[in-house]
Structure formats: C-alpha cells, structure tokens
Amino acid sequence: MSERVREKLKILSDAAKYDVSCSSSGSNRKNHNKGLGDTGNGICHSYTEDGRCVSLLKILLTNFCIYDCAYCVTRKSNDIRRTAFTVKEVVDLTLNFYRRNYIEGLFLSSGIFKDPDYTMERLVRVAKQLRVEHKFNGYIHLKSIPGASDELMYQAGLYADRLSVNIEIPTESGLKLLAPDKDRTGIIKPMNYLKDEIIQNREEKNIFKGTPLFAPAGQSTQMIIGASAESDKDIMLTSDELYKKFRLKRVYYSGYVPISGDKRLPGLDTAVPTERENRLYQTDWLMRFYGFNVHELLNTTFPNLDQEIDPKLSWALRNRHIFPVDINKADLYMILRVPGIGLQSANRIVAARRFQSLNWENLKALGVALNRARYFITCSSADFERRNLSGTQIKQLILSASQSRYKSSVSPQLSLF
Amino acid sequence: MIKVIYDGTWAGFLSMVFEVYDQKYQEVNIVPDSNYVPDIFGNDVRITTDQVKSARVWKGLKSRLSKSGRENLYACYLSEIKGMENTLLSFIKMVFSIDGAEEAYGDSAVLKVKQISKMVYREKHRMEAFVRFQLTADDIYYAVVEPDFNVLPLILPHFKKRYADQKWLIYDKKRHHGIYYDLRDVEEVYFKDEVVHTGRMDLQEPEVSYQVLWKDYFNHVNIKERKNNKLHIQHLPKRYWKYLTEKIG
C-alpha cells in the first residue's frame, strides 16, 4: 500500500467525519453466497476519543466540490488540499478492513465534482464492484446526490443497504443563507423518489420472495445544529415531518463544529453544542419509542428544550396533573411516560407485576432511576412522596441530588434569573 | 448442606440438576471440580455426567422456558461466576414450579439470571466488535482475546456466517482454547500458549500496511473539538486495548 493512499485516506476521512451517521443496523443482507460478510443489528467496532462509534469506513470519494456551502469544510472557497480515491482503492480498503473485523462496511460520500450524475455514477460503481465482483455482503451506506438521475438513484438502491441525503440546515431560510447553491426542494426530491421505490420494493417482496433487496436499511438524514438561528421546535418539527412523510429510519443531529470564519456562522471560538445535541436526541427517542407526539414536547409556549433536565422530566413537570401513576396498575403507555423509567424497565415492570406487587426495592432492582421517578409514582408501599411540591422544587431536588454531566456548564446561566 | 461436585461441563450441570430432583436434596452448594476443596466434615456428593439424564433435564426446560429464557440460562452458565450454579438451580426450581416464572423479576434468582445473562451477552457483543484479525503467512486470519466470560461458544455462529470465505482462528488466551474455521467447519482447538499469543506467527507482507492505514483512519475520524475521554473509556474499557490495533503503539 503506497504512501499516496495513506495521504488520501487521511484527507478524505478528515473531510467525512462531520457526517455523524454511524449506524450499521436495520439491514437484513445475509451471507447467501458463501462470500464475505453478513449484516445484522450493527456493531460499533471502536470508539474515537470524542466517544463516537466507529462502525463503518466513512470516507469521501473526493473532496473536490463545485458547491460553496458555508458550514462545510469541503466548500469550494476553502483553501485545503484536494484529492480523490480511485474506485479500486476504495474497494480494496473496504475489503481489507472488513476482513480484519475493523468495520461493518462502507459509508461513502463525496464532494460534487463536475456534476451530480458524474459523482453518483462513481459512488454506484464502488458499491456494484463490492457486491458483484467481490461477493461482499457487508453494510454499504451511500449518499444520494441531489440532482442525480432517477436511474442512478435506483441502481444505488440495488447495491446499498442505506441511502441518505442531508437536510443540512433545519429551516429553509437558513439553508438559503448558508448554502446558496442548494435548495430544500432539490434535497427532498431524491428522498421522495427513494421513499416511493422502497415502498414499492417492500410490497413486491411480500408477493415475490425473489425480489431483489432495495435499500433494506432505508434512508436517513442529518441536520446541523447551531449553525443558524433555529429553535429546538423548528428542528424537531422538521424531524417529525421527515419521519412521517418520508419514512426515514433515522434523523441525525450534528452540533456545528466551527470550521470557518464566515460572518454568517458562529465564531471560531464557539463551543460545539453537545448538550443541546443530546437533548435533541432524547426528544427524538421519545417521539419514536415512547409514544410522544412532538407537540407535547415542543410548542409555541415551549419552543426550546430545558438543557438542565431531560425532555421527559421536563414534560412531566409541565403535566403534574397526570401523576402520580400507580406502577402496579397503570398501562405500559403511562409507565413509559414516567421520568426515570426507560423502555427496558417499563417492560420488566409490566412482566414482573403479574407475579407480585412491586415495591420500591423491586423497582430499584429492576433498574428504575428512583431519584427522578419517585416524585411521579406510587407502588406497593405506604411510603410515597406526600409533600406538596411545586415543579420548580422537584426540579431543584432532582438536580441537587444528581451529578449531571452538564451541570457545571449550565449553572452559570442560572444566576441570570 | 450438601456439597455437590460436578465436572464443570454444561452436560454435567444438567446431570446435577437431575440428581438434585431425583435424590430430593434440599440444601445444596454446587461446586465445579476446578474449584473443589475437600473439607473434612464435608457431606460431599460427586455427580457423574450422564448424557441421558442431562438430555431429560434439557427437554424439561425446553417445555417450561422460552428460547430467550434458555439462552439466558446457558449464558449464565458461561459466565463462570463463582456460585452461579446455586442461583441457576433456584432459578430452575422456580421455572419448574411456576408457569412463566422466567419473567418473575421480583424473585432475586430470576432477576439475577436476567442481569448476569445481560452481562454475558454484552461481552459477547464486545468480542464480536473487538476481535482484530491479523493475516498470517499461512493465510489464516488470527486473533487473540481475553474475554471476561467464556463467550467463544456464543460468538462462533456470528464469525462463521460473516467470514465464510476466509480461514480464521480466535484464541482465548485466558482459557487456553480457540475456535478455528477451515472454510468448511468450525472446530475447537488447543495450542501451546507461546505460539499464539506472543505473536510469533509470521504475518503476511501487506498486513502491517493495513494496520497502519487503520490507525491513520482511526485518528483522523476523531473530532478534536469534541474530545470526551470519559465517554471514550466507557465505551472502550482499557482492559480491551491491548488487542485493539488502533489503540496499540
């Protein structure tokens, strides 16, 4: 392996790392041909020092780009080294990393060189070569390039497990300001095309077992958080629409890492908004797995998440009239709404109470975070919270009893009020 | 209290369950042969492993436990945690006396089986993630591991499916055994330690280049502005580092 490939790998992985998607799950491609690889629930093979999962070989095919998006390191006007992999080099790296159990597969994106079709055609060629020539059954995630032809998009779906096109900026106005070469309609178009193809493929698969796989792990997208002045409500409403209208598997939230002195963007000394990112992910989970409607969590009177506490607790404090919930009687839907009870403990509670009434000790053993849950539940015990506490008091009690990762960075703001 | 000694195998464990029911032993303390220390006033019983008896117990468990319930039971056995057999026996007694008992998490043995099996499965998952193969001159991809629990039997199907077109060997240095795939089947193998884990196996020419590329990649996907060492170590505990190519050197 030549030094040139080393250089390329450094440059093109550096450029790809701001895309936070790492998922290698949701596909069901089996090793049917005694070839290489098999997909399942997804595996993080390593973790970077910033604590992020390394699951796929995530690289750009090239960082040459004809666009000039302010938030992107690869933008045309940025003075950086430019290079490009050959198709063979990417195929070789993927196979050799995979064989050593370093990765689950390939996540291939690219700067736009020449035009969208030219770029997309190269991405498809890599995937096709892996699948057809090398009998590779590992995970492949390709970027769908806005503006590429439907035919190429279709080809991509045949070889890739997941396709994604990034929304980038949560609001249309923000996108116009920061990425003058792009527009929301152009981004939505491939997403919409693929959604229809995926639906059609699943229907055909129900009838004919031999129907080829088409993007079995569906589509995902990413929004950059904190690069423009959007509220949490703007972000999550967009997200909700993407899940519902385009049936996305995942929406990723990527805190903006300052990479440019551009006046339209936060300054270079701005911290990455990791707290905000975390609260947004929690909200996303509540929408997808806990049966919450987005408007319950964010609305006109409450447009931004409380950074100090998790969004479920925050919601519960605004809806005190629903509580306390009786752990031994309430249905799963309500138990999932109790702060400090996760999916797993909720299911265990519902299973275990068929055999005996549960008390505080049982709940603790089952994994419930009682420091939060205790203000919102009753169980098989005469001992429960009898004080008439206000929401603010509860919040303070919980905060003072817990060691939030974010406490130190958030508390200075408290003195403002 | 009767001390019951079995040979440490899964079939031996199930035979022991059979005897406990058959002989109506009430209070027992189960000890694998490897941990057995004879005591002078001991009331010790040695169990003979019997395939017929163990098959009968397993058949009984199959009719009383869900698939995941059985998997959890087996995973707990693989944990090799001292005293686990006693927990498993009281779990099994629950299972045979109460319908659906595997979900009665209010019972300490039932909850413990759930929790320990979760630990074992987490270790299984980690091994599926953290195995790092090196290509030897004999065309074998080989890896050394030291898992907290004896998870090789659990990871075998995963690697067999995934790496169907390459020969591979995963060696558990702690337990002195390995699994080897020869392009057709997987078999259990035993080696003289020094051959395997001192890395004296000859590597193929491009092997080192790929290791360097992987390290480069690992370092370049990191975003310095987001450094979070606590999270890094939480996901990638230090005890695994010595076999992780990207964390060596």
Contacts between the chains, C-beta under 8 A, distances in Angstrom:
chain1	res1	chain2	res2	distance
A	1	B	206	6.4
A	1	B	209	4.0
A	1	B	210	7.0
A	1	B	212	7.9
A	1	B	213	6.3
A	5	B	213	7.2
A	6	B	212	7.2
A	6	B	213	6.4
A	6	B	216	6.0
A	9	B	213	5.9
A	9	B	216	5.7
A	9	B	217	5.9
A	9	B	220	7.4
A	10	B	216	5.7
A	10	B	220	5.2
A	13	B	216	7.9
A	13	B	217	5.3
A	13	B	220	4.4
A	13	B	221	5.4
A	14	B	220	4.9
A	14	B	221	7.9
A	16	B	221	7.6
A	17	B	220	7.2
A	17	B	221	4.6
A	17	B	222	7.5
A	17	B	223	5.9
A	18	B	223	7.4
A	30	B	161	7.6
A	31	B	161	5.3
A	31	B	162	6.7
A	31	B	164	5.4
A	34	B	164	4.8
A	34	B	165	6.1
A	35	B	164	6.9
A	35	B	165	5.9
A	36	B	162	7.9
A	36	B	163	7.0
A	36	B	164	7.3
A	36	B	165	5.3
A	36	B	166	7.3
A	37	B	162	5.9
A	38	B	161	4.6
A	38	B	162	4.6
A	40	B	158	7.8
A	43	B	125	7.3
A	43	B	128	5.8
A	43	B	129	4.8
A	44	B	129	6.1
A	44	B	235	7.2
A	45	B	129	5.0
A	45	B	130	7.3
A	46	B	129	7.6
A	46	B	130	7.9
A	46	B	218	6.4
A	46	B	236	6.6
A	46	B	244	6.8
A	46	B	246	5.7
A	47	B	231	7.7
A	47	B	232	5.6
A	47	B	235	4.1
A	47	B	236	4.6
A	48	B	218	7.0
A	48	B	221	5.7
A	48	B	222	4.1
A	48	B	223	7.5
A	48	B	232	7.1
A	49	B	222	5.1
A	49	B	227	5.8
A	49	B	228	7.5
A	49	B	229	6.4
A	49	B	232	5.0
A	50	B	222	5.7
A	50	B	223	5.1
A	50	B	224	7.7
A	50	B	226	3.9
A	50	B	227	5.5
A	50	B	228	5.4
A	50	B	231	7.7
A	50	B	232	7.3
A	51	B	226	7.7
A	51	B	228	4.2
A	51	B	229	8.0
A	51	B	230	7.7
A	51	B	231	2.9
A	51	B	232	4.9
A	51	B	234	7.5
A	51	B	235	6.4
A	52	B	221	7.9
A	52	B	223	7.7
A	52	B	226	7.6
A	53	B	235	7.5
A	54	B	218	6.8
A	54	B	221	6.4
A	57	B	217	7.0
A	58	B	221	6.5
A	93	B	213	7.0
A	96	B	206	7.8
A	96	B	210	5.1
A	97	B	210	7.2
A	97	B	213	7.9
A	97	B	214	6.4
A	97	B	217	7.8
A	99	B	133	6.7
A	99	B	135	7.6
A	99	B	141	6.4
A	99	B	163	7.3
A	99	B	166	6.1
A	100	B	132	6.3
A	100	B	133	4.6
A	100	B	134	7.2
A	100	B	135	7.5
A	100	B	141	7.0
A	100	B	210	6.5
A	100	B	214	7.3
A	100	B	245	7.6
A	101	B	131	4.9
A	101	B	132	6.1
A	101	B	133	5.3
A	101	B	143	7.3
A	102	B	132	7.1
A	102	B	214	5.4
A	102	B	245	7.4
A	102	B	246	7.9
A	135	B	165	7.3
A	255	B	226	7.8
A	257	B	223	6.1
A	257	B	225	5.1
A	257	B	226	7.0
A	258	B	225	7.5
A	272	B	223	7.9
A	272	B	225	5.3
A	272	B	226	5.4
A	274	B	226	6.6
A	274	B	228	7.8
A	348	B	105	5.3
A	348	B	114	7.9
A	351	B	103	4.0
A	351	B	105	6.6
A	352	B	103	6.6
A	352	B	104	6.3
A	352	B	105	3.8
A	352	B	106	5.2
A	354	B	100	7.4
A	354	B	103	7.2
A	354	B	104	7.8
A	355	B	98	7.5
A	355	B	100	8.0
A	355	B	101	7.7
A	355	B	103	7.5
A	355	B	104	4.0
A	355	B	106	5.9
A	355	B	107	7.6
A	356	B	104	7.3
A	356	B	106	4.4
A	358	B	106	6.5
A	362	B	105	7.5
A	362	B	106	5.2
A	365	B	105	7.5
A	365	B	108	7.9
A	365	B	111	5.8
A	366	B	105	5.9
A	366	B	111	7.4
